[in-house]
Amino acid sequence: ELYKECEAKGYPWGLQIDNSKTRLVPDERFIDFTHDVYIKTEVRPGLDPNQYPEIYKMYIACYEPKEQELEALKSLPWCRYHKEYLFVEPTDKAYGIKRIMDHLGADYKDVIVFGDNNNDLSMFTDDWFKVAMGNATEKLKEKADYITADINEDGIYRACEYLHLFDQAE
């Protein structure tokens, strides 16, 4: 639905079909808009996401706040690290944390999660203590148990002080 909406509204888009550093795009519009060189971009005319059984990530080229016009995006986990584009990445960080804790036989009440962007929302559950960085999105801050300083202002260190974690290490 998201790629169809992007097509209908004229948003350049691309996708990764695996965990490689290659992004597929249906035409040159994504490249022209973003000038991104971090990931190799390959043009595949007629690209159809439905032909792939799994999609690793989807990219959408637009400036903030244009993404708010995409209805299909509202129910998906997405993140913006670049001003020219965002990406949708179906991740569930909470699942990974639970698997590690179960493997170690550790109690969920001992988990402290830190987040700053919407891709961290899956971790912000009632199962553990949630720390939002000062530079976090509003969605994350609303779910947080504690909001610390920005990452560039020693936010993790300050949260550890607030939680008295250094006292426990002695």
C-alpha positions as CSV (number, residue, x, y, z in Angstrom):
1,E,0.0,0.0,0.0
2,L,2.8,2.4,0.9
3,Y,4.6,2.1,-2.5
4,K,1.3,2.5,-4.3
5,E,0.6,5.7,-2.3
6,C,4.1,7.0,-3.1
7,E,3.5,6.4,-6.7
8,A,0.1,8.1,-6.7
9,K,1.5,11.2,-4.8
10,G,4.8,11.4,-6.7
11,Y,7.2,10.5,-3.9
12,P,10.4,8.8,-5.1
13,W,10.9,5.5,-3.4
14,G,13.2,2.5,-3.3
15,L,13.7,-0.7,-1.4
16,Q,16.2,-3.2,-0.2
17,I,15.3,-6.9,-0.7
18,D,18.0,-8.2,1.6
19,N,20.7,-7.0,4.1
20,S,23.0,-5.8,1.4
21,K,24.2,-2.3,0.6
22,T,22.1,-2.2,-2.5
23,R,18.9,-0.2,-2.9
24,L,16.6,-0.8,-5.8
25,V,14.6,2.1,-7.4
26,P,12.2,2.1,-10.3
27,D,13.7,5.2,-11.9
28,E,16.2,8.0,-11.4
29,R,13.9,10.2,-9.2
30,F,15.2,8.9,-5.9
31,I,18.8,9.3,-6.9
32,D,18.2,12.8,-8.3
33,F,16.3,13.9,-5.1
34,T,18.7,12.4,-2.5
35,H,22.2,12.3,-4.1
36,D,22.8,9.5,-1.5
37,V,26.0,7.6,-2.0
38,Y,26.0,5.6,1.3
39,I,24.1,2.8,-0.3
40,K,24.6,1.7,-3.9
41,T,21.4,2.5,-5.8
42,E,20.4,0.3,-8.8
43,V,17.7,1.4,-11.2
44,R,15.3,-1.4,-12.1
45,P,12.6,0.0,-14.5
46,G,9.2,-1.5,-13.7
47,L,10.3,-2.4,-10.1
48,D,7.4,-4.0,-8.3
49,P,7.7,-4.7,-4.6
50,N,5.1,-7.5,-4.9
51,Q,7.5,-9.7,-6.8
52,Y,9.7,-10.1,-3.7
53,P,8.7,-12.4,-0.9
54,E,10.4,-10.2,1.7
55,I,11.4,-6.6,1.8
56,Y,14.2,-5.6,4.1
57,K,13.7,-1.8,4.0
58,M,11.7,0.7,2.0
59,Y,13.0,4.3,1.3
60,I,10.9,7.3,0.6
61,A,12.5,10.6,-0.6
62,C,10.9,13.7,0.9
63,Y,11.6,16.5,3.3
64,E,10.1,16.7,6.7
65,P,7.1,17.1,7.3
66,K,5.9,15.8,3.9
67,E,5.8,12.2,5.2
68,Q,2.7,13.2,7.2
69,E,0.8,13.2,3.9
70,L,1.4,9.4,3.5
71,E,-1.5,7.6,5.3
72,A,0.1,4.2,4.8
73,L,3.2,5.3,6.7
74,K,1.3,6.1,9.9
75,S,1.0,2.4,10.9
76,L,4.5,1.4,10.0
77,P,7.9,1.7,11.9
78,W,10.0,4.3,10.2
79,C,13.0,6.5,10.9
80,R,14.6,9.6,9.4
81,Y,18.4,9.9,9.6
82,H,18.8,12.0,6.5
83,K,16.9,15.2,5.6
84,E,16.3,14.0,2.1
85,Y,14.7,10.6,2.9
86,L,13.3,8.3,5.5
87,F,13.2,4.6,5.7
88,V,10.7,2.0,6.8
89,E,12.3,-0.9,8.5
90,P,10.0,-3.6,10.0
91,T,12.0,-4.3,13.2
92,D,11.0,-5.5,16.6
93,K,13.8,-4.7,18.9
94,A,11.7,-5.9,21.9
95,Y,11.7,-9.4,20.4
96,G,15.5,-9.4,20.3
97,I,15.8,-8.1,23.9
98,K,13.3,-10.8,25.2
99,R,15.2,-13.5,23.4
100,I,18.5,-12.4,25.0
101,M,17.0,-12.1,28.4
102,D,15.3,-15.6,28.1
103,H,18.6,-17.1,26.9
104,L,20.3,-15.7,30.0
105,G,17.5,-16.6,32.3
106,A,17.4,-12.9,33.3
107,D,14.4,-11.0,34.7
108,Y,12.7,-8.5,32.4
109,K,12.4,-6.0,35.3
110,D,16.2,-5.6,35.0
111,V,16.1,-4.3,31.4
112,I,16.7,-0.6,30.7
113,V,16.2,0.5,27.1
114,F,17.4,3.7,25.5
115,G,15.9,5.3,22.4
116,D,15.8,8.4,20.3
117,N,13.7,7.6,17.2
118,N,10.6,5.9,16.0
119,N,12.5,2.7,15.2
120,D,12.9,2.3,18.9
121,L,9.2,2.3,19.7
122,S,8.9,-1.5,19.8
123,M,11.3,-1.5,22.8
124,F,9.2,1.0,24.7
125,T,6.9,-1.5,26.4
126,D,5.7,-1.8,30.0
127,D,8.1,-4.8,30.4
128,W,11.1,-2.7,31.2
129,F,12.3,0.8,32.1
130,K,12.3,3.2,29.1
131,V,14.7,6.1,28.7
132,A,14.2,8.6,25.9
133,M,17.1,10.7,24.8
134,G,16.5,14.5,25.0
135,N,16.7,14.6,21.2
136,A,14.1,11.8,20.9
137,T,10.9,12.0,18.9
138,E,7.7,13.1,20.8
139,K,6.2,9.7,20.3
140,L,9.1,8.1,22.2
141,K,9.1,10.8,24.9
142,E,5.4,10.2,25.6
143,K,6.1,6.5,26.3
144,A,9.3,7.0,28.3
145,D,9.7,6.5,32.1
146,Y,12.5,9.0,32.1
147,I,13.8,11.6,29.6
148,T,17.5,12.3,29.7
149,A,19.7,14.8,28.0
150,D,20.5,14.7,24.3
151,I,22.9,12.0,23.1
152,N,25.5,14.7,22.4
153,E,25.2,16.0,26.0
154,D,26.1,12.7,27.7
155,G,22.5,11.6,27.9
156,I,23.2,7.9,28.5
157,Y,25.7,8.8,31.2
158,R,23.3,11.1,32.9
159,A,20.5,8.5,32.8
160,C,22.9,6.0,34.4
161,E,23.6,8.5,37.1
162,Y,19.9,9.1,37.6
163,L,19.2,5.4,37.9
164,H,22.1,5.0,40.3
165,L,23.7,2.3,38.1
166,F,27.2,3.4,39.0
167,D,26.4,2.8,42.7
168,Q,25.5,-0.8,41.9
169,A,28.7,-1.4,40.0
170,E,30.9,-0.9,43.0
